[in-house]
């Protein structure tokens, strides 16, 4: 998931360089959502793994 967030961020950067503001804004929005989903899943995984240790 973090990979896809990075891919959309790179797409946004390339689109911004070439002047496609709408595409860049959309790609940044998608990258933000994917990064937040990744962060929530990583924190949940950490907490669940930590709570199951004997």
C-alpha positions in Angstrom: 0.0 0.0 0.0 2.9 2.4 0.8 4.3 1.5 -2.7 1.1 2.7 -4.4 1.0 5.9 -2.3 4.6 6.6 -3.5 3.6 5.9 -7.1 0.7 8.3 -7.0 3.0 10.9 -5.4 5.5 10.6 -8.2 2.6 10.8 -10.7 1.5 14.0 -9.0 5.0 15.5 -9.2 5.4 14.7 -12.9 1.9 16.1 -13.6 2.7 19.3 -11.7 5.9 19.8 -13.6 4.1 19.5 -16.9 1.3 21.8 -15.8 -1.5 19.4 -15.3 -2.9 20.8 -12.0 -6.1 18.9 -11.9 -4.4 15.5 -12.4 -1.7 16.5 -9.9 -4.3 17.4 -7.3 -6.2 14.1 -7.9 -3.1 12.1 -7.6 -2.1 13.8 -4.4 -5.5 13.2 -2.9 -5.3 9.5 -3.7 -1.7 9.3 -2.3 -2.9 10.9 0.9 -5.7 8.5 1.3 -3.5 5.5 0.6 -0.8 6.7 3.0 -3.4 7.2 5.8 -4.8 3.7 5.2 -1.2 2.4 5.4 -0.5 4.2 8.6 -3.7 3.1 10.3 -3.1 -0.5 9.2 0.6 -0.4 10.4 -0.4 1.0 13.8 -3.2 -1.6 14.2 -0.8 -4.4 13.2 1.8 -3.1 15.7 -0.8 -2.9 18.5 -2.3 -6.3 17.9 1.1 -7.9 17.6 2.2 -6.2 20.8 -0.9 -7.2 22.7 -0.6 -10.9 21.7 2.9 -11.4 23.1 3.1 -13.8 26.0 
